[in-house]
């Protein structure tokens, strides 16, 4: 199977995202659906999505803790459970 974005030149991707592209492979993975490739983990956005979800969860937890740091631990559990259900 042909790699996604294989025909798209670097300058075109840079024009779309508005910044210099150092690693076209990263953009290919970020814009490739798991259904489009045989190697789902290595060639699609699955791994990047997992990492992004973890980073977003960390940011939300840091915000909740900075906002209500002295709250009861049960409150944190309720907030984290609500955050992870999105």
Beta strands, then each sheet from edge to edge (+ up, - down):
end
